[in-house]
Amino acid sequence: MLRLAQVDDYRPQPFTIAGWQVPDMGTSIDSLESRGIDCIRYEGMDQDDRGIWTTPSGDQVAWFKDPEGNTLSLTCFGGG
């Protein structure tokens, strides 16, 4: 179940508000890019040319914005 609340004076926050686990980061990024969505690049983070950050444990994370300016993320545990 997912519950959402309408907020009359909403402002996007500077942090990730929702994230999804994906089985394959490359395929997921391809799908976003085909829809004109680019990953966010953060200064000081060692992200690859597609904007994917690989954690020390090998998990992959990528961030992007929705049309309202909210930061969302994808995570692929163990890479892939």
DSSP file (Angstrom, degrees, kcal/mol; ACC not computed):
  #  RESIDUE AA STRUCTURE BP1 BP2  ACC     N-H-->O    O-->H-N    N-H-->O    O-->H-N    TCO  KAPPA ALPHA  PHI   PSI    X-CA   Y-CA   Z-CA
    1    1 A M              0   0    0      0, 0.0     2,-0.4     0, 0.0     0, 0.0   0.000 360.0 360.0 360.0 144.2    0.0    0.0    0.0
    2    2 A L        -     0   0    0      2,-0.0     2,-0.4     0, 0.0     0, 0.0  -0.997 360.0-161.4-128.3 125.6    1.1    3.5   -0.7
    3    3 A R        -     0   0    0     -2,-0.4     2,-0.3     2,-0.0     0, 0.0  -0.907   8.0-172.8-109.4 136.6   -0.5    6.5    1.0
    4    4 A L        -     0   0    0     -2,-0.4     2,-0.4     2,-0.0    -2,-0.0  -0.932   8.8-153.4-125.6 149.6   -0.2   10.0   -0.4
    5    5 A A        -     0   0    0     -2,-0.3     2,-0.4     2,-0.0    -2,-0.0  -0.981  16.9-128.2-124.7 135.9   -1.3   13.3    1.1
    6    6 A Q        -     0   0    0     -2,-0.4     2,-0.5     4,-0.0    -2,-0.0  -0.663  23.4-163.7 -79.6 133.4   -2.2   16.5   -0.8
    7    7 A V    >   -     0   0    0     -2,-0.4     3,-0.8     1,-0.1    -2,-0.0  -0.982  12.5-153.8-122.0 125.1   -0.3   19.5    0.4
    8    8 A D  T 3  S+     0   0    0     -2,-0.5     2,-0.2     1,-0.3    -1,-0.1   0.871  93.8  31.6 -67.6 -38.0   -1.6   22.9   -0.5
    9    9 A D  T 3  S+     0   0    0      2,-0.1    -1,-0.3     0, 0.0     2,-0.2  -0.455  84.8 168.7-119.0  58.2    1.7   24.8   -0.3
   10   10 A Y    <   -     0   0    0     -3,-0.8    -4,-0.0    -2,-0.2    -3,-0.0  -0.482  13.5-174.9 -77.7 139.3    4.2   22.0   -1.3
   11   11 A R        -     0   0    0     -2,-0.2    58,-0.1    58,-0.0    -2,-0.1  -1.000  32.9-109.5-129.0 130.7    7.8   22.8   -2.0
   12   12 A P        -     0   0    0      0, 0.0    58,-0.1     0, 0.0    57,-0.0  -0.275  35.4-132.3 -56.7 143.7   10.2   20.1   -3.3
   13   13 A Q        -     0   0    0      2,-0.2    58,-0.4    58,-0.1     4,-0.1  -0.600  13.3-119.1 -97.4 159.5   12.8   19.1   -0.7
   14   14 A P  S    S+     0   0    0      0, 0.0     2,-0.3     0, 0.0    -1,-0.1   0.275  90.3  68.1 -83.3  13.9   16.6   18.8   -1.3
   15   15 A F  S    S-     0   0    0     56,-0.1    56,-0.6     1,-0.0     2,-0.3  -0.821  98.6 -78.9-128.2 167.3   16.6   15.1   -0.4
   16   16 A T  E     -a   71   0A   0     -2,-0.3    56,-0.2     1,-0.2     3,-0.1  -0.495  38.5-178.1 -67.4 125.5   15.3   11.9   -1.9
   17   17 A I  E     +     0   0A   0     54,-2.7     2,-0.3     1,-0.3    55,-0.2   0.639  67.7  11.4-100.5 -17.0   11.6   11.5   -1.1
   18   18 A A  E     -a   72   0A   0     53,-0.8    55,-1.7     2,-0.0     2,-0.3  -0.982  63.2-177.1-157.7 148.2   11.0    8.1   -2.7
   19   19 A G  E     -a   73   0A   0     -2,-0.3     2,-0.4    53,-0.2    55,-0.2  -0.987  10.6-149.6-147.8 156.9   13.1    5.4   -4.2
   20   20 A W  E     -a   74   0A   0     53,-2.1    55,-2.4    -2,-0.3     2,-0.5  -0.966  17.0-128.8-129.2 143.3   12.6    2.1   -5.9
   21   21 A Q  E     -a   75   0A   0     -2,-0.4    55,-0.2    53,-0.2    53,-0.0  -0.779  31.2-169.1 -85.6 132.0   14.7   -1.1   -6.0
   22   22 A V        -     0   0    0     53,-2.8    55,-0.3    -2,-0.5     3,-0.2  -0.918  26.3-138.8-123.3 150.4   15.4   -2.3   -9.5
   23   23 A P  S    S+     0   0    0      0, 0.0     2,-0.4     0, 0.0    -1,-0.1   0.768  94.3  25.0 -78.6 -24.5   16.8   -5.5  -10.8
   24   24 A D     >  -     0   0    0      1,-0.1     4,-1.9    51,-0.1     5,-0.2  -0.915  61.1-164.3-145.6 111.8   19.0   -4.0  -13.5
   25   25 A M  H  > S+     0   0    0     -2,-0.4     4,-2.9     1,-0.2     5,-0.2   0.909  90.2  54.0 -65.4 -42.9   20.3   -0.4  -13.3
   26   26 A G  H  > S+     0   0    0     54,-0.3     4,-2.5     1,-0.2    -1,-0.2   0.924 110.7  45.3 -59.1 -46.7   21.3   -0.1  -16.9
   27   27 A T  H  > S+     0   0    0      2,-0.2     4,-2.0     1,-0.2    -1,-0.2   0.890 113.9  50.3 -63.1 -40.0   17.9   -1.2  -18.2
   28   28 A S  H  X S+     0   0    0     -4,-1.9     4,-2.0     2,-0.2    -2,-0.2   0.908 111.5  46.9 -66.6 -42.1   16.2    1.2  -15.8
   29   29 A I  H  X S+     0   0    0     -4,-2.9     4,-3.0     2,-0.2     5,-0.2   0.902 109.5  55.0 -66.5 -40.3   18.4    4.1  -16.8
   30   30 A D  H  X S+     0   0    0     -4,-2.5     4,-2.1    -5,-0.2    -2,-0.2   0.912 107.8  50.1 -56.1 -42.8   17.8    3.3  -20.5
   31   31 A S  H  X S+     0   0    0     -4,-2.0     4,-0.6     2,-0.2    -1,-0.2   0.907 112.5  45.9 -64.3 -43.0   14.0    3.5  -19.8
   32   32 A L  H ><>S+     0   0    0     -4,-2.0     5,-2.3     1,-0.2     3,-1.4   0.944 112.4  50.2 -64.1 -47.4   14.3    6.9  -18.1
   33   33 A E  H ><5S+     0   0    0     -4,-3.0     3,-1.8     1,-0.3    -2,-0.2   0.851 103.0  60.1 -62.0 -34.5   16.6    8.3  -20.8
   34   34 A S  H 3<5S+     0   0    0     -4,-2.1    -1,-0.3     1,-0.3    -2,-0.2   0.708 106.5  49.2 -66.1 -17.4   14.2    7.2  -23.5
   35   35 A R  T <<5S-     0   0    0     -3,-1.4    -1,-0.3    -4,-0.6    -2,-0.2   0.260 126.3-101.5-102.9   9.3   11.6    9.4  -21.8
   36   36 A G  T < 5S+     0   0    0     -3,-1.8     2,-0.5     1,-0.3    -3,-0.2   0.672  77.4 137.8  82.5  17.7   13.9   12.4  -21.6
   37   37 A I      < -     0   0    0     -5,-2.3     2,-0.3    -6,-0.1    -1,-0.3  -0.867  33.4-165.2-102.4 124.5   14.8   11.9  -17.9
   38   38 A D        -     0   0    0     -2,-0.5    27,-0.5    -3,-0.1     2,-0.1  -0.797  23.5-108.7-106.8 150.1   18.5   12.4  -17.0
   39   39 A C        -     0   0    0     11,-0.4     2,-0.3    -2,-0.3    25,-0.3  -0.415  34.6-111.4 -72.0 150.8   20.1   11.4  -13.8
   40   40 A I        -     0   0    0     23,-2.8     2,-0.5    11,-0.1    23,-0.4  -0.636  25.8-145.9 -80.7 138.4   21.2   14.1  -11.3
   41   41 A R        -     0   0    0     -2,-0.3     2,-0.5    21,-0.1    11,-0.0  -0.931   9.0-156.2-107.9 130.9   24.9   14.6  -10.9
   42   42 A Y    >   -     0   0    0     -2,-0.5     3,-1.9     3,-0.1     5,-0.2  -0.918  22.1-116.5-109.8 127.5   26.2   15.5   -7.4
   43   43 A E  T 3  S+     0   0    0     -2,-0.5     3,-0.1     1,-0.3    -1,-0.0  -0.349 100.2  21.6 -59.9 134.5   29.5   17.3   -7.0
   44   44 A G  T 3  S+     0   0    0      1,-0.3     2,-0.4    -2,-0.1    -1,-0.3   0.356  96.6 112.9  89.4  -6.2   32.0   15.2   -5.1
   45   45 A M  S <  S-     0   0    0     -3,-1.9     2,-1.9     1,-0.0    -1,-0.3  -0.836  71.2-127.2-100.9 138.9   30.3   11.9   -5.8
   46   46 A D        +     0   0    0     -2,-0.4     8,-0.7     8,-0.1     2,-0.3  -0.538  46.9 163.1 -85.0  74.8   32.1    9.4   -8.0
   47   47 A Q  B     -B   53   0A   0     -2,-1.9     6,-0.2    -5,-0.2    -3,-0.1  -0.672  34.8-120.4 -93.3 148.6   29.2    8.8  -10.4
   48   48 A D    >   -     0   0    0      4,-2.7     3,-1.9    -2,-0.3    -1,-0.1  -0.085  44.3 -80.3 -77.3-174.7   29.8    7.2  -13.8
   49   49 A D  T 3  S+     0   0    0      1,-0.3    -1,-0.1     2,-0.1    -2,-0.0   0.658 132.5  51.0 -65.4 -14.5   29.1    8.8  -17.2
   50   50 A R  T 3  S-     0   0    0      2,-0.1   -11,-0.4   -12,-0.0    -1,-0.3   0.458 122.5-102.9 -97.5  -3.2   25.4    7.9  -16.8
   51   51 A G  S <  S+     0   0    0     -3,-1.9     2,-0.5     1,-0.3    12,-0.5   0.610  73.4 143.5  93.4  13.8   25.1    9.4  -13.3
   52   52 A I        -     0   0    0     10,-0.1    -4,-2.7   -13,-0.1     2,-0.5  -0.756  36.4-154.0 -92.3 129.8   25.2    6.0  -11.4
   53   53 A W  E     -BC  47  61A   0      8,-3.1     8,-2.6    -2,-0.5     2,-0.6  -0.879   3.9-151.2-101.2 131.6   27.0    5.9   -8.1
   54   54 A T  E     - C   0  60A   0     -8,-0.7     6,-0.2    -2,-0.5    -8,-0.1  -0.917  15.6-139.0-104.1 121.9   28.4    2.6   -7.0
   55   55 A T    >   -     0   0    0      4,-3.0     3,-2.0    -2,-0.6     0, 0.0  -0.240  29.7-100.9 -71.9 164.4   28.6    2.2   -3.2
   56   56 A P  T 3  S+     0   0    0      0, 0.0    -1,-0.1     0, 0.0    -2,-0.0   0.793 125.4  54.3 -56.5 -27.8   31.6    0.6   -1.5
   57   57 A S  T 3  S-     0   0    0      2,-0.1    -2,-0.0     1,-0.0    21,-0.0   0.495 123.8-103.9 -85.9  -3.1   29.6   -2.6   -1.1
   58   58 A G  S <  S+     0   0    0     -3,-2.0     2,-0.1     1,-0.3    -1,-0.0   0.365  74.6 138.0  98.9  -4.9   28.8   -2.7   -4.9
   59   59 A D        -     0   0    0     19,-0.2    -4,-3.0    18,-0.1     2,-0.4  -0.413  45.8-136.4 -69.3 151.8   25.2   -1.4   -4.8
   60   60 A Q  E     -CD  54  76A   0     16,-2.5    16,-2.6    -6,-0.2     2,-0.4  -0.916  21.1-176.3-114.0 139.7   24.3    1.1   -7.5
   61   61 A V  E     +CD  53  75A   0     -8,-2.6    -8,-3.1    -2,-0.4     2,-0.3  -0.995   4.5 178.7-135.3 139.3   22.2    4.2   -6.9
   62   62 A A  E     - D   0  74A   0     12,-2.1    12,-2.5    -2,-0.4     2,-0.3  -0.994  11.6-153.9-138.7 145.3   20.9    6.9   -9.4
   63   63 A W  E     + D   0  73A   0    -12,-0.5   -23,-2.8   -23,-0.4     2,-0.3  -0.881  16.9 165.5-119.9 150.4   18.8   10.0   -8.7
   64   64 A F  E     - D   0  72A   0      8,-2.4     8,-3.4    -2,-0.3     2,-0.3  -0.958  30.8-111.3-153.8 167.1   16.5   11.9  -10.9
   65   65 A K  E     - D   0  71A   0    -27,-0.5     6,-0.2    -2,-0.3   -27,-0.1  -0.809  19.9-139.3-105.7 145.3   13.7   14.5  -10.6
   66   66 A D    >   -     0   0    0      4,-2.0     3,-2.2    -2,-0.3     6,-0.0  -0.433  44.0 -88.6 -87.9 175.2   10.0   14.1  -11.3
   67   67 A P  T 3  S+     0   0    0      0, 0.0    -1,-0.1     0, 0.0    -2,-0.0   0.732 128.9  54.9 -59.7 -21.3    8.0   16.8  -13.1
   68   68 A E  T 3  S-     0   0    0      2,-0.1    -3,-0.0   -57,-0.0     0, 0.0   0.489 121.9-104.3 -89.6  -3.2    7.3   18.6   -9.8
   69   69 A G  S <  S+     0   0    0     -3,-2.2     2,-0.2     1,-0.3   -58,-0.0   0.525  70.7 146.6  93.5   6.6   11.0   18.8   -8.9
   70   70 A N        -     0   0    0    -58,-0.1    -4,-2.0     1,-0.1     2,-0.5  -0.521  49.8-121.7 -74.7 143.0   11.1   16.0   -6.3
   71   71 A T  E     +aD  16  65A   0    -56,-0.6   -54,-2.7   -58,-0.4   -53,-0.8  -0.769  35.8 177.7 -88.2 126.5   14.2   13.9   -6.0
   72   72 A L  E     -aD  18  64A   0     -8,-3.4    -8,-2.4    -2,-0.5     2,-0.3  -0.830   9.2-153.3-122.7 160.9   13.6   10.2   -6.6
   73   73 A S  E     -aD  19  63A   0    -55,-1.7   -53,-2.1    -2,-0.3     2,-0.4  -0.946  12.5-151.1-138.5 159.7   16.1    7.3   -6.7
   74   74 A L  E     -aD  20  62A   0    -12,-2.5   -12,-2.1    -2,-0.3     2,-0.4  -0.975  16.4-167.6-121.7 140.7   16.7    3.9   -8.1
   75   75 A T  E     -aD  21  61A   0    -55,-2.4   -53,-2.8    -2,-0.4     2,-0.5  -0.998  10.2-169.2-131.9 133.5   18.8    1.3   -6.3
   76   76 A C  E >   - D   0  60A   0    -16,-2.6   -16,-2.5    -2,-0.4     3,-1.6  -0.953  22.4-140.6-119.5 108.5   20.2   -2.0   -7.6
   77   77 A F  T 3  S+     0   0    0     -2,-0.5   -18,-0.1   -55,-0.3   -19,-0.1  -0.507  86.1  11.1 -72.9 131.5   21.6   -4.1   -4.8
   78   78 A G  T 3  S-     0   0    0     -2,-0.3    -1,-0.3     2,-0.0   -19,-0.2   0.549 118.2 -94.2  80.3   8.0   24.8   -5.9   -5.8
   79   79 A G    <         0   0    0     -3,-1.6   -20,-0.1   -19,-0.1   -19,-0.1  -0.156 360.0 360.0  77.2-177.7   25.1   -3.9   -9.0
   80   80 A G              0   0    0    -56,-0.1   -54,-0.3   -21,-0.1    -1,-0.1   0.413 360.0 360.0 126.4 360.0   23.9   -4.9  -12.4
